[in-house]
Amino acid sequence: MHAVIKHYLSQRPRSKVKLGDAAKVFIQPGPRPATGIFSHSDSEIFSNGVGRIWLSSIGFDRLAQADKKEQQQIFLDAVHEGLMRIAESTQSEADVFMRAKETLLAHPLPLPEFTEQELLIRWGLVPKEKKKQKAAASDSSARRTAAGKAEADQSGERTSPITRDLES
């Protein structure tokens, strides 16, 4: 179900969404505990910038019996509901969350998975060294492909870069 959260969060502008003083929000599915630190409210933002919201609306029986498409819809609804409730309780802008959900619902579920690396690149969080390594690898691959095409054109052969790499 990470796909839902990653796609939802990738739709909003990074570091431009404010939810009160929250720097990070945990959305906890299921009912909140009856006793202890989290027992007094369904949502809270603590002084350290960590927020938590309890969503008792997720039916775990339904979730267990659902196919992947239905599971993603359940998670999308839960994430959206949680963030909307926090936005409302902190008098924060909710339009960005509405647009994120609308954008996702414009695509058929289930949503495709994408890697953590792809998400970090989207958010601009990949260290410069890794970007340079990736660019260098891409450059090298492009040069090999161009050289292979030129070689194939001269010899009249048509082989793929993968085949050439395996033969070398």
The 8 nearest C-alpha neighbors of each residue, nearest first, counted from 0:
[[1, 2, 3, 71, 74, 4, 70, 67],
 [0, 2, 4, 3, 5, 112, 6, 71],
 [1, 3, 112, 5, 0, 4, 6, 110],
 [4, 2, 6, 1, 5, 0, 7, 75],
 [3, 5, 7, 1, 2, 6, 8, 0],
 [4, 6, 2, 8, 7, 3, 9, 1],
 [5, 7, 9, 3, 8, 4, 2, 10],
 [8, 6, 4, 10, 5, 9, 99, 3],
 [9, 7, 5, 10, 6, 11, 4, 99],
 [8, 10, 6, 7, 11, 5, 118, 121],
 [11, 9, 99, 8, 7, 6, 12, 102],
 [10, 12, 9, 8, 95, 13, 99, 96],
 [11, 13, 15, 14, 10, 16, 9, 95],
 [14, 12, 15, 11, 122, 16, 9, 8],
 [15, 13, 16, 12, 17, 11, 22, 122],
 [16, 14, 13, 12, 17, 11, 95, 18],
 [17, 15, 14, 18, 12, 13, 11, 95],
 [16, 18, 19, 15, 91, 21, 20, 92],
 [19, 17, 21, 91, 86, 20, 89, 16],
 [18, 20, 89, 21, 17, 91, 90, 86],
 [19, 21, 48, 18, 22, 44, 17, 46],
 [22, 20, 48, 49, 23, 18, 19, 50],
 [21, 23, 48, 49, 20, 24, 50, 18],
 [24, 22, 49, 21, 50, 48, 25, 51],
 [25, 23, 50, 51, 49, 26, 21, 22],
 [26, 24, 51, 50, 27, 52, 23, 49],
 [25, 27, 52, 51, 53, 24, 28, 81],
 [26, 28, 53, 52, 54, 25, 29, 51],
 [29, 27, 54, 53, 55, 57, 26, 30],
 [28, 30, 55, 54, 57, 27, 53, 31],
 [29, 31, 55, 53, 54, 32, 28, 56],
 [30, 32, 53, 38, 33, 29, 41, 37],
 [33, 31, 38, 34, 30, 37, 35, 36],
 [32, 34, 38, 31, 35, 39, 37, 30],
 [35, 33, 38, 32, 36, 37, 39, 31],
 [36, 34, 38, 37, 32, 33, 39, 31],
 [35, 37, 38, 34, 39, 32, 40, 33],
 [38, 36, 35, 39, 32, 40, 31, 34],
 [37, 39, 34, 33, 32, 35, 36, 40],
 [38, 40, 37, 41, 36, 34, 35, 33],
 [41, 39, 42, 38, 37, 43, 31, 52],
 [42, 40, 53, 52, 31, 43, 39, 54],
 [43, 41, 52, 40, 51, 53, 44, 85],
 [42, 44, 50, 51, 45, 52, 40, 41],
 [45, 43, 50, 49, 21, 48, 51, 46],
 [44, 46, 47, 49, 48, 50, 43, 21],
 [45, 47, 48, 44, 49, 20, 21, 50],
 [48, 46, 45, 49, 21, 44, 22, 20],
 [49, 47, 21, 22, 46, 45, 20, 44],
 [50, 48, 23, 21, 45, 47, 44, 24],
 [49, 51, 44, 24, 43, 21, 45, 23],
 [52, 50, 25, 24, 43, 42, 26, 44],
 [51, 53, 42, 26, 41, 27, 81, 25],
 [52, 54, 27, 41, 31, 28, 26, 30],
 [55, 53, 28, 56, 29, 27, 30, 52],
 [54, 56, 29, 30, 57, 28, 53, 31],
 [55, 57, 54, 58, 29, 77, 28, 30],
 [58, 56, 55, 59, 29, 28, 54, 77],
 [57, 59, 61, 60, 62, 56, 55, 29],
 [58, 60, 62, 61, 63, 57, 29, 64],
 [61, 59, 63, 62, 58, 64, 65, 57],
 [60, 62, 64, 58, 59, 63, 65, 57],
 [61, 63, 59, 65, 60, 64, 70, 58],
 [64, 62, 60, 61, 65, 59, 70, 66],
 [65, 63, 61, 62, 60, 66, 59, 70],
 [66, 64, 62, 69, 63, 70, 61, 67],
 [65, 67, 69, 68, 70, 64, 62, 63],
 [68, 66, 70, 69, 71, 109, 65, 108],
 [69, 67, 109, 108, 71, 70, 66, 72],
 [68, 70, 72, 71, 66, 65, 67, 73],
 [71, 69, 67, 73, 72, 68, 65, 62],
 [70, 72, 74, 68, 69, 73, 75, 67],
 [71, 73, 69, 75, 70, 74, 76, 68],
 [74, 72, 70, 76, 71, 75, 69, 77],
 [75, 73, 77, 71, 76, 72, 78, 70],
 [76, 74, 72, 78, 77, 73, 71, 3],
 [75, 77, 79, 73, 74, 78, 80, 72],
 [78, 76, 74, 80, 79, 75, 81, 73],
 [79, 77, 81, 75, 80, 76, 74, 82],
 [78, 80, 76, 82, 77, 81, 83, 75],
 [81, 79, 77, 83, 78, 82, 76, 84],
 [82, 80, 84, 78, 79, 83, 77, 85],
 [81, 83, 85, 79, 84, 80, 86, 78],
 [82, 84, 86, 80, 85, 81, 79, 87],
 [85, 83, 87, 81, 82, 86, 80, 88],
 [84, 86, 88, 82, 87, 83, 89, 81],
 [87, 85, 91, 83, 89, 84, 88, 18],
 [86, 88, 90, 84, 85, 89, 83, 91],
 [87, 89, 85, 86, 90, 84, 91, 83],
 [88, 90, 19, 86, 91, 87, 85, 18],
 [91, 89, 87, 88, 86, 92, 19, 18],
 [92, 90, 86, 89, 18, 93, 87, 17],
 [91, 93, 94, 86, 90, 95, 17, 16],
 [92, 94, 96, 95, 86, 91, 83, 97],
 [95, 93, 97, 96, 92, 98, 99, 83],
 [94, 96, 98, 97, 93, 11, 99, 92],
 [97, 95, 99, 98, 94, 93, 100, 79],
 [96, 98, 94, 100, 99, 95, 101, 93],
 [99, 97, 101, 95, 96, 100, 102, 94],
 [100, 98, 96, 10, 102, 97, 101, 7],
 [99, 101, 103, 97, 102, 98, 104, 96],
 [102, 100, 98, 104, 103, 99, 97, 105],
 [103, 101, 99, 105, 100, 104, 98, 106],
 [102, 104, 100, 105, 101, 106, 99, 7],
 [103, 105, 101, 106, 102, 100, 107, 108],
 [104, 106, 102, 103, 101, 107, 100, 108],
 [107, 105, 104, 103, 108, 102, 110, 109],
 [108, 106, 109, 105, 104, 110, 103, 68],
 [109, 107, 110, 68, 106, 71, 72, 104],
 [108, 110, 68, 107, 67, 71, 111, 69],
 [109, 111, 108, 2, 112, 3, 107, 106],
 [112, 110, 109, 113, 2, 108, 3, 6],
 [113, 111, 2, 110, 114, 1, 3, 5],
 [114, 112, 117, 111, 115, 2, 118, 5],
 [115, 113, 117, 116, 118, 112, 119, 2],
 [114, 116, 118, 117, 119, 113, 5, 120],
 [115, 117, 119, 114, 118, 120, 125, 113],
 [118, 116, 120, 114, 115, 119, 121, 113],
 [119, 117, 121, 115, 120, 116, 122, 114],
 [118, 120, 124, 116, 122, 121, 117, 125],
 [119, 121, 123, 117, 122, 118, 125, 124],
 [122, 120, 118, 119, 123, 117, 9, 124],
 [121, 123, 119, 120, 124, 118, 13, 9],
 [124, 122, 120, 121, 125, 119, 126, 118],
 [125, 123, 119, 122, 120, 126, 121, 118],
 [124, 126, 120, 119, 123, 127, 129, 130],
 [127, 125, 128, 129, 124, 130, 123, 131],
 [126, 128, 130, 129, 131, 125, 132, 124],
 [129, 127, 131, 130, 126, 132, 125, 133],
 [128, 130, 132, 131, 127, 126, 133, 125],
 [131, 129, 127, 133, 128, 132, 134, 126],
 [130, 132, 134, 128, 129, 133, 135, 127],
 [133, 131, 129, 135, 130, 134, 136, 128],
 [132, 134, 130, 136, 131, 135, 129, 137],
 [135, 133, 137, 131, 136, 132, 138, 130],
 [134, 136, 138, 132, 137, 133, 131, 139],
 [137, 135, 139, 133, 138, 134, 140, 132],
 [136, 138, 134, 140, 135, 139, 133, 141],
 [139, 137, 135, 141, 140, 136, 134, 142],
 [138, 140, 136, 142, 141, 137, 135, 143],
 [139, 141, 137, 143, 138, 142, 144, 136],
 [140, 142, 144, 138, 139, 143, 145, 137],
 [141, 143, 145, 139, 144, 140, 146, 138],
 [144, 142, 146, 140, 141, 145, 147, 139],
 [143, 145, 147, 141, 142, 146, 160, 140],
 [146, 144, 142, 148, 147, 143, 141, 149],
 [147, 145, 143, 149, 148, 144, 142, 150],
 [148, 146, 150, 144, 145, 149, 143, 151],
 [149, 147, 151, 145, 150, 146, 152, 144],
 [148, 150, 152, 146, 147, 151, 145, 153],
 [149, 151, 147, 153, 148, 152, 146, 154],
 [150, 152, 156, 148, 154, 153, 149, 155],
 [153, 151, 155, 149, 150, 154, 148, 156],
 [152, 154, 150, 151, 155, 149, 156, 148],
 [155, 153, 151, 156, 152, 150, 149, 157],
 [154, 156, 152, 151, 153, 157, 150, 149],
 [157, 155, 151, 154, 158, 152, 153, 150],
 [156, 158, 151, 155, 159, 152, 148, 154],
 [159, 157, 156, 162, 160, 163, 151, 147],
 [158, 160, 162, 161, 163, 157, 147, 144],
 [161, 159, 163, 162, 144, 164, 147, 158],
 [162, 160, 164, 159, 163, 165, 158, 166],
 [163, 161, 165, 159, 164, 160, 166, 158],
 [164, 162, 160, 166, 165, 161, 167, 159],
 [165, 163, 161, 167, 162, 166, 160, 159],
 [166, 164, 162, 163, 167, 161, 160, 159],
 [165, 167, 163, 164, 162, 161, 160, 158],
 [166, 164, 165, 163, 162, 161, 160, 147]]
